[in-house]
């Protein structure tokens, strides 16, 4: 189980490492839009929308690894001072809540992503890109969050000797 938890954490770390670079693409798109709009007097119809579409995966795919690294904003008045059994109970509770949140997100987002794919949904803008790939990131991220929370529970258990 520990090997699977480490592999999942490595996958989430790799996704985090890849998606964190999207912020530079988003910034570049917005700089291009500002330059095009004000210097060339020729605004784009696609740059702001593409930046918005890229922000979803940027935001969502970093979440599972941030759960592992403790990078989320937390109110840790109690957990920072807890030790021993209470600290473990609080970590288990936090992991279970993260799993519940991921399950709810997955439950509601998967049908919407599937529907978007089935209908080849577009943004209905002037640029009009297909948006199901962006919508599919939400259930994927929710699943990865649930699995990472499960991995955090596995990390709390002592590792058995290799067989």
Chimera marker file (.cmm) of the C-alpha trace (Angstrom):
<marker_set name="trace">
<marker id="1" x="0.000" y="0.000" z="0.000" r="1" g="1" b="0" radius="0.5"/>
<marker id="2" x="2.829" y="2.393" z="0.797" r="1" g="1" b="0" radius="0.5"/>
<marker id="3" x="4.333" y="1.854" z="-2.654" r="1" g="1" b="0" radius="0.5"/>
<marker id="4" x="0.995" y="2.697" z="-4.300" r="1" g="1" b="0" radius="0.5"/>
<marker id="5" x="0.626" y="5.781" z="-2.099" r="1" g="1" b="0" radius="0.5"/>
<marker id="6" x="4.151" y="6.918" z="-3.019" r="1" g="1" b="0" radius="0.5"/>
<marker id="7" x="3.448" y="6.322" z="-6.729" r="1" g="1" b="0" radius="0.5"/>
<marker id="8" x="0.220" y="8.324" z="-6.570" r="1" g="1" b="0" radius="0.5"/>
<marker id="9" x="1.967" y="11.146" z="-4.734" r="1" g="1" b="0" radius="0.5"/>
<marker id="10" x="4.720" y="11.108" z="-7.381" r="1" g="1" b="0" radius="0.5"/>
<marker id="11" x="2.063" y="11.316" z="-10.117" r="1" g="1" b="0" radius="0.5"/>
<marker id="12" x="0.373" y="14.252" z="-8.388" r="1" g="1" b="0" radius="0.5"/>
<marker id="13" x="3.748" y="15.945" z="-7.911" r="1" g="1" b="0" radius="0.5"/>
<marker id="14" x="4.511" y="15.515" z="-11.624" r="1" g="1" b="0" radius="0.5"/>
<marker id="15" x="1.113" y="16.971" z="-12.586" r="1" g="1" b="0" radius="0.5"/>
<marker id="16" x="1.727" y="19.869" z="-10.196" r="1" g="1" b="0" radius="0.5"/>
<marker id="17" x="5.181" y="20.425" z="-11.702" r="1" g="1" b="0" radius="0.5"/>
<marker id="18" x="3.716" y="20.513" z="-15.207" r="1" g="1" b="0" radius="0.5"/>
<marker id="19" x="0.649" y="22.610" z="-14.519" r="1" g="1" b="0" radius="0.5"/>
<marker id="20" x="2.429" y="25.254" z="-12.472" r="1" g="1" b="0" radius="0.5"/>
<marker id="21" x="3.987" y="26.463" z="-15.715" r="1" g="1" b="0" radius="0.5"/>
<marker id="22" x="0.539" y="27.298" z="-17.075" r="1" g="1" b="0" radius="0.5"/>
<marker id="23" x="0.623" y="30.523" z="-15.074" r="1" g="1" b="0" radius="0.5"/>
<marker id="24" x="3.351" y="31.747" z="-17.427" r="1" g="1" b="0" radius="0.5"/>
<marker id="25" x="1.249" y="30.824" z="-20.460" r="1" g="1" b="0" radius="0.5"/>
<marker id="26" x="-1.723" y="32.646" z="-18.947" r="1" g="1" b="0" radius="0.5"/>
<marker id="27" x="0.399" y="35.726" z="-18.221" r="1" g="1" b="0" radius="0.5"/>
<marker id="28" x="1.863" y="35.601" z="-21.737" r="1" g="1" b="0" radius="0.5"/>
<marker id="29" x="-1.580" y="35.393" z="-23.282" r="1" g="1" b="0" radius="0.5"/>
<marker id="30" x="-2.782" y="38.357" z="-21.289" r="1" g="1" b="0" radius="0.5"/>
<marker id="31" x="0.329" y="40.391" z="-22.151" r="1" g="1" b="0" radius="0.5"/>
<marker id="32" x="-0.193" y="39.567" z="-25.820" r="1" g="1" b="0" radius="0.5"/>
<marker id="33" x="-3.843" y="40.628" z="-25.554" r="1" g="1" b="0" radius="0.5"/>
<marker id="34" x="-2.942" y="43.950" z="-23.922" r="1" g="1" b="0" radius="0.5"/>
<marker id="35" x="-0.229" y="44.602" z="-26.523" r="1" g="1" b="0" radius="0.5"/>
<marker id="36" x="-2.535" y="43.636" z="-29.378" r="1" g="1" b="0" radius="0.5"/>
<marker id="37" x="-5.434" y="45.709" z="-28.049" r="1" g="1" b="0" radius="0.5"/>
<marker id="38" x="-3.588" y="48.922" z="-27.157" r="1" g="1" b="0" radius="0.5"/>
<marker id="39" x="-0.507" y="48.958" z="-29.389" r="1" g="1" b="0" radius="0.5"/>
<marker id="40" x="-1.869" y="47.326" z="-32.515" r="1" g="1" b="0" radius="0.5"/>
<marker id="41" x="-5.493" y="48.377" z="-31.941" r="1" g="1" b="0" radius="0.5"/>
<marker id="42" x="-6.472" y="44.840" z="-32.897" r="1" g="1" b="0" radius="0.5"/>
<marker id="43" x="-7.816" y="42.927" z="-29.877" r="1" g="1" b="0" radius="0.5"/>
<marker id="44" x="-7.982" y="39.160" z="-30.060" r="1" g="1" b="0" radius="0.5"/>
<marker id="45" x="-11.152" y="37.186" z="-29.511" r="1" g="1" b="0" radius="0.5"/>
<marker id="46" x="-9.294" y="34.115" z="-28.312" r="1" g="1" b="0" radius="0.5"/>
<marker id="47" x="-6.525" y="35.144" z="-25.876" r="1" g="1" b="0" radius="0.5"/>
<marker id="48" x="-8.689" y="36.091" z="-22.859" r="1" g="1" b="0" radius="0.5"/>
<marker id="49" x="-10.863" y="33.016" z="-23.327" r="1" g="1" b="0" radius="0.5"/>
<marker id="50" x="-7.870" y="30.688" z="-23.692" r="1" g="1" b="0" radius="0.5"/>
<marker id="51" x="-6.345" y="32.191" z="-20.543" r="1" g="1" b="0" radius="0.5"/>
<marker id="52" x="-9.591" y="31.522" z="-18.673" r="1" g="1" b="0" radius="0.5"/>
<marker id="53" x="-9.736" y="27.959" z="-19.999" r="1" g="1" b="0" radius="0.5"/>
<marker id="54" x="-6.128" y="27.307" z="-18.929" r="1" g="1" b="0" radius="0.5"/>
<marker id="55" x="-6.744" y="28.646" z="-15.439" r="1" g="1" b="0" radius="0.5"/>
<marker id="56" x="-9.058" y="25.734" z="-14.565" r="1" g="1" b="0" radius="0.5"/>
<marker id="57" x="-6.442" y="22.998" z="-15.057" r="1" g="1" b="0" radius="0.5"/>
<marker id="58" x="-3.804" y="25.226" z="-13.446" r="1" g="1" b="0" radius="0.5"/>
<marker id="59" x="-5.927" y="25.609" z="-10.341" r="1" g="1" b="0" radius="0.5"/>
<marker id="60" x="-7.340" y="22.082" z="-10.138" r="1" g="1" b="0" radius="0.5"/>
<marker id="61" x="-4.398" y="19.827" z="-10.931" r="1" g="1" b="0" radius="0.5"/>
<marker id="62" x="-2.199" y="21.394" z="-8.266" r="1" g="1" b="0" radius="0.5"/>
<marker id="63" x="-4.671" y="20.609" z="-5.480" r="1" g="1" b="0" radius="0.5"/>
<marker id="64" x="-3.928" y="16.931" z="-4.884" r="1" g="1" b="0" radius="0.5"/>
<marker id="65" x="-0.182" y="17.493" z="-4.461" r="1" g="1" b="0" radius="0.5"/>
<marker id="66" x="-0.771" y="20.552" z="-2.297" r="1" g="1" b="0" radius="0.5"/>
<marker id="67" x="-2.840" y="18.315" z="-0.016" r="1" g="1" b="0" radius="0.5"/>
<marker id="68" x="0.254" y="16.162" z="0.457" r="1" g="1" b="0" radius="0.5"/>
<marker id="69" x="2.688" y="19.030" z="0.898" r="1" g="1" b="0" radius="0.5"/>
<marker id="70" x="0.428" y="21.045" z="3.211" r="1" g="1" b="0" radius="0.5"/>
<marker id="71" x="0.264" y="23.915" z="0.748" r="1" g="1" b="0" radius="0.5"/>
<marker id="72" x="-3.425" y="24.693" z="1.221" r="1" g="1" b="0" radius="0.5"/>
<marker id="73" x="-4.544" y="27.562" z="3.382" r="1" g="1" b="0" radius="0.5"/>
<marker id="74" x="-5.414" y="26.105" z="6.773" r="1" g="1" b="0" radius="0.5"/>
<marker id="75" x="-6.662" y="27.268" z="10.124" r="1" g="1" b="0" radius="0.5"/>
<marker id="76" x="-4.439" y="25.144" z="12.295" r="1" g="1" b="0" radius="0.5"/>
<marker id="77" x="-5.003" y="26.613" z="15.743" r="1" g="1" b="0" radius="0.5"/>
<marker id="78" x="-5.724" y="23.182" z="17.157" r="1" g="1" b="0" radius="0.5"/>
<marker id="79" x="-3.703" y="20.936" z="14.860" r="1" g="1" b="0" radius="0.5"/>
<marker id="80" x="-0.495" y="22.970" z="15.223" r="1" g="1" b="0" radius="0.5"/>
<marker id="81" x="-0.541" y="22.386" z="18.972" r="1" g="1" b="0" radius="0.5"/>
<marker id="82" x="-1.817" y="18.817" z="18.878" r="1" g="1" b="0" radius="0.5"/>
<marker id="83" x="0.478" y="15.898" z="19.460" r="1" g="1" b="0" radius="0.5"/>
<marker id="84" x="0.199" y="12.165" z="19.854" r="1" g="1" b="0" radius="0.5"/>
<marker id="85" x="-3.198" y="10.575" z="19.407" r="1" g="1" b="0" radius="0.5"/>
<marker id="86" x="-5.037" y="13.887" z="18.903" r="1" g="1" b="0" radius="0.5"/>
<marker id="87" x="-2.721" y="14.875" z="16.046" r="1" g="1" b="0" radius="0.5"/>
<marker id="88" x="-3.368" y="11.546" z="14.331" r="1" g="1" b="0" radius="0.5"/>
<marker id="89" x="-7.139" y="11.873" z="14.808" r="1" g="1" b="0" radius="0.5"/>
<marker id="90" x="-7.051" y="15.373" z="13.323" r="1" g="1" b="0" radius="0.5"/>
<marker id="91" x="-5.000" y="14.170" z="10.322" r="1" g="1" b="0" radius="0.5"/>
<marker id="92" x="-7.407" y="11.285" z="9.757" r="1" g="1" b="0" radius="0.5"/>
<marker id="93" x="-10.387" y="13.656" z="10.023" r="1" g="1" b="0" radius="0.5"/>
<marker id="94" x="-8.819" y="16.067" z="7.539" r="1" g="1" b="0" radius="0.5"/>
<marker id="95" x="-8.103" y="13.254" z="5.069" r="1" g="1" b="0" radius="0.5"/>
<marker id="96" x="-11.656" y="11.924" z="5.382" r="1" g="1" b="0" radius="0.5"/>
<marker id="97" x="-13.088" y="15.400" z="4.809" r="1" g="1" b="0" radius="0.5"/>
<marker id="98" x="-10.873" y="15.826" z="1.749" r="1" g="1" b="0" radius="0.5"/>
<marker id="99" x="-12.110" y="12.463" z="0.451" r="1" g="1" b="0" radius="0.5"/>
<marker id="100" x="-15.724" y="13.509" z="1.043" r="1" g="1" b="0" radius="0.5"/>
<marker id="101" x="-15.173" y="16.823" z="-0.738" r="1" g="1" b="0" radius="0.5"/>
<marker id="102" x="-13.520" y="15.016" z="-3.666" r="1" g="1" b="0" radius="0.5"/>
<marker id="103" x="-16.369" y="12.492" z="-3.825" r="1" g="1" b="0" radius="0.5"/>
<marker id="104" x="-19.009" y="15.223" z="-3.926" r="1" g="1" b="0" radius="0.5"/>
<marker id="105" x="-17.066" y="17.091" z="-6.595" r="1" g="1" b="0" radius="0.5"/>
<marker id="106" x="-16.645" y="13.914" z="-8.637" r="1" g="1" b="0" radius="0.5"/>
<marker id="107" x="-20.323" y="12.987" z="-8.252" r="1" g="1" b="0" radius="0.5"/>
<marker id="108" x="-21.531" y="16.295" z="-9.635" r="1" g="1" b="0" radius="0.5"/>
<marker id="109" x="-18.793" y="17.055" z="-12.182" r="1" g="1" b="0" radius="0.5"/>
<marker id="110" x="-18.483" y="13.696" z="-13.975" r="1" g="1" b="0" radius="0.5"/>
<marker id="111" x="-21.969" y="13.799" z="-15.547" r="1" g="1" b="0" radius="0.5"/>
<marker id="112" x="-21.427" y="17.390" z="-16.654" r="1" g="1" b="0" radius="0.5"/>
<marker id="113" x="-18.081" y="16.554" z="-18.238" r="1" g="1" b="0" radius="0.5"/>
<marker id="114" x="-19.594" y="13.508" z="-19.954" r="1" g="1" b="0" radius="0.5"/>
<marker id="115" x="-22.496" y="15.578" z="-21.260" r="1" g="1" b="0" radius="0.5"/>
<marker id="116" x="-20.087" y="18.223" z="-22.534" r="1" g="1" b="0" radius="0.5"/>
<marker id="117" x="-18.141" y="15.523" z="-24.413" r="1" g="1" b="0" radius="0.5"/>
<marker id="118" x="-21.287" y="13.879" z="-25.780" r="1" g="1" b="0" radius="0.5"/>
<marker id="119" x="-22.623" y="17.134" z="-27.190" r="1" g="1" b="0" radius="0.5"/>
<marker id="120" x="-19.202" y="18.413" z="-28.284" r="1" g="1" b="0" radius="0.5"/>
<marker id="121" x="-19.962" y="21.515" z="-26.256" r="1" g="1" b="0" radius="0.5"/>
<marker id="122" x="-18.313" y="24.740" z="-27.302" r="1" g="1" b="0" radius="0.5"/>
<marker id="123" x="-18.011" y="28.044" z="-25.513" r="1" g="1" b="0" radius="0.5"/>
<marker id="124" x="-20.451" y="29.786" z="-27.886" r="1" g="1" b="0" radius="0.5"/>
<marker id="125" x="-18.087" y="32.735" z="-28.157" r="1" g="1" b="0" radius="0.5"/>
<marker id="126" x="-16.638" y="34.340" z="-31.264" r="1" g="1" b="0" radius="0.5"/>
<marker id="127" x="-13.680" y="31.950" z="-31.027" r="1" g="1" b="0" radius="0.5"/>
<marker id="128" x="-15.934" y="29.000" z="-30.026" r="1" g="1" b="0" radius="0.5"/>
<marker id="129" x="-13.470" y="26.291" z="-28.906" r="1" g="1" b="0" radius="0.5"/>
<marker id="130" x="-14.554" y="22.836" z="-27.778" r="1" g="1" b="0" radius="0.5"/>
<marker id="131" x="-14.516" y="22.924" z="-23.972" r="1" g="1" b="0" radius="0.5"/>
<marker id="132" x="-15.073" y="19.322" z="-22.887" r="1" g="1" b="0" radius="0.5"/>
<marker id="133" x="-11.336" y="18.745" z="-22.277" r="1" g="1" b="0" radius="0.5"/>
<marker id="134" x="-11.329" y="21.581" z="-19.753" r="1" g="1" b="0" radius="0.5"/>
<marker id="135" x="-14.511" y="20.302" z="-18.124" r="1" g="1" b="0" radius="0.5"/>
<marker id="136" x="-13.002" y="16.799" z="-17.919" r="1" g="1" b="0" radius="0.5"/>
<marker id="137" x="-10.187" y="18.124" z="-15.718" r="1" g="1" b="0" radius="0.5"/>
<marker id="138" x="-12.594" y="18.703" z="-12.808" r="1" g="1" b="0" radius="0.5"/>
<marker id="139" x="-13.642" y="15.064" z="-12.258" r="1" g="1" b="0" radius="0.5"/>
<marker id="140" x="-10.045" y="13.963" z="-12.872" r="1" g="1" b="0" radius="0.5"/>
<marker id="141" x="-8.772" y="16.399" z="-10.245" r="1" g="1" b="0" radius="0.5"/>
<marker id="142" x="-11.524" y="15.327" z="-7.833" r="1" g="1" b="0" radius="0.5"/>
<marker id="143" x="-10.538" y="11.681" z="-8.265" r="1" g="1" b="0" radius="0.5"/>
<marker id="144" x="-6.863" y="12.495" z="-7.761" r="1" g="1" b="0" radius="0.5"/>
<marker id="145" x="-7.740" y="14.504" z="-4.648" r="1" g="1" b="0" radius="0.5"/>
<marker id="146" x="-9.686" y="11.578" z="-3.212" r="1" g="1" b="0" radius="0.5"/>
<marker id="147" x="-6.859" y="9.171" z="-3.970" r="1" g="1" b="0" radius="0.5"/>
<marker id="148" x="-4.266" y="11.529" z="-2.478" r="1" g="1" b="0" radius="0.5"/>
<marker id="149" x="-6.347" y="11.827" z="0.695" r="1" g="1" b="0" radius="0.5"/>
<marker id="150" x="-6.427" y="8.024" z="0.836" r="1" g="1" b="0" radius="0.5"/>
<marker id="151" x="-2.656" y="7.993" z="0.332" r="1" g="1" b="0" radius="0.5"/>
<marker id="152" x="-2.304" y="10.407" z="3.249" r="1" g="1" b="0" radius="0.5"/>
<marker id="153" x="-4.187" y="7.900" z="5.394" r="1" g="1" b="0" radius="0.5"/>
<marker id="154" x="-1.838" y="5.157" z="4.209" r="1" g="1" b="0" radius="0.5"/>
<marker id="155" x="1.169" y="7.308" z="5.136" r="1" g="1" b="0" radius="0.5"/>
<marker id="156" x="-0.179" y="7.474" z="8.706" r="1" g="1" b="0" radius="0.5"/>
<marker id="157" x="0.053" y="3.705" z="9.069" r="1" g="1" b="0" radius="0.5"/>
<marker id="158" x="3.393" y="2.065" z="9.830" r="1" g="1" b="0" radius="0.5"/>
<marker id="159" x="5.027" y="0.468" z="6.804" r="1" g="1" b="0" radius="0.5"/>
<marker id="160" x="5.338" y="-3.286" z="7.027" r="1" g="1" b="0" radius="0.5"/>
<marker id="161" x="8.564" y="-4.983" z="6.096" r="1" g="1" b="0" radius="0.5"/>
<marker id="162" x="9.021" y="-5.863" z="2.439" r="1" g="1" b="0" radius="0.5"/>
<marker id="163" x="8.115" y="-9.424" z="1.503" r="1" g="1" b="0" radius="0.5"/>
<link id1="1" id2="2" r="1" g="1" b="0" radius="0.2"/>
<link id1="2" id2="3" r="1" g="1" b="0" radius="0.2"/>
<link id1="3" id2="4" r="1" g="1" b="0" radius="0.2"/>
<link id1="4" id2="5" r="1" g="1" b="0" radius="0.2"/>
<link id1="5" id2="6" r="1" g="1" b="0" radius="0.2"/>
<link id1="6" id2="7" r="1" g="1" b="0" radius="0.2"/>
<link id1="7" id2="8" r="1" g="1" b="0" radius="0.2"/>
<link id1="8" id2="9" r="1" g="1" b="0" radius="0.2"/>
<link id1="9" id2="10" r="1" g="1" b="0" radius="0.2"/>
<link id1="10" id2="11" r="1" g="1" b="0" radius="0.2"/>
<link id1="11" id2="12" r="1" g="1" b="0" radius="0.2"/>
<link id1="12" id2="13" r="1" g="1" b="0" radius="0.2"/>
<link id1="13" id2="14" r="1" g="1" b="0" radius="0.2"/>
<link id1="14" id2="15" r="1" g="1" b="0" radius="0.2"/>
<link id1="15" id2="16" r="1" g="1" b="0" radius="0.2"/>
<link id1="16" id2="17" r="1" g="1" b="0" radius="0.2"/>
<link id1="17" id2="18" r="1" g="1" b="0" radius="0.2"/>
<link id1="18" id2="19" r="1" g="1" b="0" radius="0.2"/>
<link id1="19" id2="20" r="1" g="1" b="0" radius="0.2"/>
<link id1="20" id2="21" r="1" g="1" b="0" radius="0.2"/>
<link id1="21" id2="22" r="1" g="1" b="0" radius="0.2"/>
<link id1="22" id2="23" r="1" g="1" b="0" radius="0.2"/>
<link id1="23" id2="24" r="1" g="1" b="0" radius="0.2"/>
<link id1="24" id2="25" r="1" g="1" b="0" radius="0.2"/>
<link id1="25" id2="26" r="1" g="1" b="0" radius="0.2"/>
<link id1="26" id2="27" r="1" g="1" b="0" radius="0.2"/>
<link id1="27" id2="28" r="1" g="1" b="0" radius="0.2"/>
<link id1="28" id2="29" r="1" g="1" b="0" radius="0.2"/>
<link id1="29" id2="30" r="1" g="1" b="0" radius="0.2"/>
<link id1="30" id2="31" r="1" g="1" b="0" radius="0.2"/>
<link id1="31" id2="32" r="1" g="1" b="0" radius="0.2"/>
<link id1="32" id2="33" r="1" g="1" b="0" radius="0.2"/>
<link id1="33" id2="34" r="1" g="1" b="0" radius="0.2"/>
<link id1="34" id2="35" r="1" g="1" b="0" radius="0.2"/>
<link id1="35" id2="36" r="1" g="1" b="0" radius="0.2"/>
<link id1="36" id2="37" r="1" g="1" b="0" radius="0.2"/>
<link id1="37" id2="38" r="1" g="1" b="0" radius="0.2"/>
<link id1="38" id2="39" r="1" g="1" b="0" radius="0.2"/>
<link id1="39" id2="40" r="1" g="1" b="0" radius="0.2"/>
<link id1="40" id2="41" r="1" g="1" b="0" radius="0.2"/>
<link id1="41" id2="42" r="1" g="1" b="0" radius="0.2"/>
<link id1="42" id2="43" r="1" g="1" b="0" radius="0.2"/>
<link id1="43" id2="44" r="1" g="1" b="0" radius="0.2"/>
<link id1="44" id2="45" r="1" g="1" b="0" radius="0.2"/>
<link id1="45" id2="46" r="1" g="1" b="0" radius="0.2"/>
<link id1="46" id2="47" r="1" g="1" b="0" radius="0.2"/>
<link id1="47" id2="48" r="1" g="1" b="0" radius="0.2"/>
<link id1="48" id2="49" r="1" g="1" b="0" radius="0.2"/>
<link id1="49" id2="50" r="1" g="1" b="0" radius="0.2"/>
<link id1="50" id2="51" r="1" g="1" b="0" radius="0.2"/>
<link id1="51" id2="52" r="1" g="1" b="0" radius="0.2"/>
<link id1="52" id2="53" r="1" g="1" b="0" radius="0.2"/>
<link id1="53" id2="54" r="1" g="1" b="0" radius="0.2"/>
<link id1="54" id2="55" r="1" g="1" b="0" radius="0.2"/>
<link id1="55" id2="56" r="1" g="1" b="0" radius="0.2"/>
<link id1="56" id2="57" r="1" g="1" b="0" radius="0.2"/>
<link id1="57" id2="58" r="1" g="1" b="0" radius="0.2"/>
<link id1="58" id2="59" r="1" g="1" b="0" radius="0.2"/>
<link id1="59" id2="60" r="1" g="1" b="0" radius="0.2"/>
<link id1="60" id2="61" r="1" g="1" b="0" radius="0.2"/>
<link id1="61" id2="62" r="1" g="1" b="0" radius="0.2"/>
<link id1="62" id2="63" r="1" g="1" b="0" radius="0.2"/>
<link id1="63" id2="64" r="1" g="1" b="0" radius="0.2"/>
<link id1="64" id2="65" r="1" g="1" b="0" radius="0.2"/>
<link id1="65" id2="66" r="1" g="1" b="0" radius="0.2"/>
<link id1="66" id2="67" r="1" g="1" b="0" radius="0.2"/>
<link id1="67" id2="68" r="1" g="1" b="0" radius="0.2"/>
<link id1="68" id2="69" r="1" g="1" b="0" radius="0.2"/>
<link id1="69" id2="70" r="1" g="1" b="0" radius="0.2"/>
<link id1="70" id2="71" r="1" g="1" b="0" radius="0.2"/>
<link id1="71" id2="72" r="1" g="1" b="0" radius="0.2"/>
<link id1="72" id2="73" r="1" g="1" b="0" radius="0.2"/>
<link id1="73" id2="74" r="1" g="1" b="0" radius="0.2"/>
<link id1="74" id2="75" r="1" g="1" b="0" radius="0.2"/>
<link id1="75" id2="76" r="1" g="1" b="0" radius="0.2"/>
<link id1="76" id2="77" r="1" g="1" b="0" radius="0.2"/>
<link id1="77" id2="78" r="1" g="1" b="0" radius="0.2"/>
<link id1="78" id2="79" r="1" g="1" b="0" radius="0.2"/>
<link id1="79" id2="80" r="1" g="1" b="0" radius="0.2"/>
<link id1="80" id2="81" r="1" g="1" b="0" radius="0.2"/>
<link id1="81" id2="82" r="1" g="1" b="0" radius="0.2"/>
<link id1="82" id2="83" r="1" g="1" b="0" radius="0.2"/>
<link id1="83" id2="84" r="1" g="1" b="0" radius="0.2"/>
<link id1="84" id2="85" r="1" g="1" b="0" radius="0.2"/>
<link id1="85" id2="86" r="1" g="1" b="0" radius="0.2"/>
<link id1="86" id2="87" r="1" g="1" b="0" radius="0.2"/>
<link id1="87" id2="88" r="1" g="1" b="0" radius="0.2"/>
<link id1="88" id2="89" r="1" g="1" b="0" radius="0.2"/>
<link id1="89" id2="90" r="1" g="1" b="0" radius="0.2"/>
<link id1="90" id2="91" r="1" g="1" b="0" radius="0.2"/>
<link id1="91" id2="92" r="1" g="1" b="0" radius="0.2"/>
<link id1="92" id2="93" r="1" g="1" b="0" radius="0.2"/>
<link id1="93" id2="94" r="1" g="1" b="0" radius="0.2"/>
<link id1="94" id2="95" r="1" g="1" b="0" radius="0.2"/>
<link id1="95" id2="96" r="1" g="1" b="0" radius="0.2"/>
<link id1="96" id2="97" r="1" g="1" b="0" radius="0.2"/>
<link id1="97" id2="98" r="1" g="1" b="0" radius="0.2"/>
<link id1="98" id2="99" r="1" g="1" b="0" radius="0.2"/>
<link id1="99" id2="100" r="1" g="1" b="0" radius="0.2"/>
<link id1="100" id2="101" r="1" g="1" b="0" radius="0.2"/>
<link id1="101" id2="102" r="1" g="1" b="0" radius="0.2"/>
<link id1="102" id2="103" r="1" g="1" b="0" radius="0.2"/>
<link id1="103" id2="104" r="1" g="1" b="0" radius="0.2"/>
<link id1="104" id2="105" r="1" g="1" b="0" radius="0.2"/>
<link id1="105" id2="106" r="1" g="1" b="0" radius="0.2"/>
<link id1="106" id2="107" r="1" g="1" b="0" radius="0.2"/>
<link id1="107" id2="108" r="1" g="1" b="0" radius="0.2"/>
<link id1="108" id2="109" r="1" g="1" b="0" radius="0.2"/>
<link id1="109" id2="110" r="1" g="1" b="0" radius="0.2"/>
<link id1="110" id2="111" r="1" g="1" b="0" radius="0.2"/>
<link id1="111" id2="112" r="1" g="1" b="0" radius="0.2"/>
<link id1="112" id2="113" r="1" g="1" b="0" radius="0.2"/>
<link id1="113" id2="114" r="1" g="1" b="0" radius="0.2"/>
<link id1="114" id2="115" r="1" g="1" b="0" radius="0.2"/>
<link id1="115" id2="116" r="1" g="1" b="0" radius="0.2"/>
<link id1="116" id2="117" r="1" g="1" b="0" radius="0.2"/>
<link id1="117" id2="118" r="1" g="1" b="0" radius="0.2"/>
<link id1="118" id2="119" r="1" g="1" b="0" radius="0.2"/>
<link id1="119" id2="120" r="1" g="1" b="0" radius="0.2"/>
<link id1="120" id2="121" r="1" g="1" b="0" radius="0.2"/>
<link id1="121" id2="122" r="1" g="1" b="0" radius="0.2"/>
<link id1="122" id2="123" r="1" g="1" b="0" radius="0.2"/>
<link id1="123" id2="124" r="1" g="1" b="0" radius="0.2"/>
<link id1="124" id2="125" r="1" g="1" b="0" radius="0.2"/>
<link id1="125" id2="126" r="1" g="1" b="0" radius="0.2"/>
<link id1="126" id2="127" r="1" g="1" b="0" radius="0.2"/>
<link id1="127" id2="128" r="1" g="1" b="0" radius="0.2"/>
<link id1="128" id2="129" r="1" g="1" b="0" radius="0.2"/>
<link id1="129" id2="130" r="1" g="1" b="0" radius="0.2"/>
<link id1="130" id2="131" r="1" g="1" b="0" radius="0.2"/>
<link id1="131" id2="132" r="1" g="1" b="0" radius="0.2"/>
<link id1="132" id2="133" r="1" g="1" b="0" radius="0.2"/>
<link id1="133" id2="134" r="1" g="1" b="0" radius="0.2"/>
<link id1="134" id2="135" r="1" g="1" b="0" radius="0.2"/>
<link id1="135" id2="136" r="1" g="1" b="0" radius="0.2"/>
<link id1="136" id2="137" r="1" g="1" b="0" radius="0.2"/>
<link id1="137" id2="138" r="1" g="1" b="0" radius="0.2"/>
<link id1="138" id2="139" r="1" g="1" b="0" radius="0.2"/>
<link id1="139" id2="140" r="1" g="1" b="0" radius="0.2"/>
<link id1="140" id2="141" r="1" g="1" b="0" radius="0.2"/>
<link id1="141" id2="142" r="1" g="1" b="0" radius="0.2"/>
<link id1="142" id2="143" r="1" g="1" b="0" radius="0.2"/>
<link id1="143" id2="144" r="1" g="1" b="0" radius="0.2"/>
<link id1="144" id2="145" r="1" g="1" b="0" radius="0.2"/>
<link id1="145" id2="146" r="1" g="1" b="0" radius="0.2"/>
<link id1="146" id2="147" r="1" g="1" b="0" radius="0.2"/>
<link id1="147" id2="148" r="1" g="1" b="0" radius="0.2"/>
<link id1="148" id2="149" r="1" g="1" b="0" radius="0.2"/>
<link id1="149" id2="150" r="1" g="1" b="0" radius="0.2"/>
<link id1="150" id2="151" r="1" g="1" b="0" radius="0.2"/>
<link id1="151" id2="152" r="1" g="1" b="0" radius="0.2"/>
<link id1="152" id2="153" r="1" g="1" b="0" radius="0.2"/>
<link id1="153" id2="154" r="1" g="1" b="0" radius="0.2"/>
<link id1="154" id2="155" r="1" g="1" b="0" radius="0.2"/>
<link id1="155" id2="156" r="1" g="1" b="0" radius="0.2"/>
<link id1="156" id2="157" r="1" g="1" b="0" radius="0.2"/>
<link id1="157" id2="158" r="1" g="1" b="0" radius="0.2"/>
<link id1="158" id2="159" r="1" g="1" b="0" radius="0.2"/>
<link id1="159" id2="160" r="1" g="1" b="0" radius="0.2"/>
<link id1="160" id2="161" r="1" g="1" b="0" radius="0.2"/>
<link id1="161" id2="162" r="1" g="1" b="0" radius="0.2"/>
<link id1="162" id2="163" r="1" g="1" b="0" radius="0.2"/>
</marker_set>
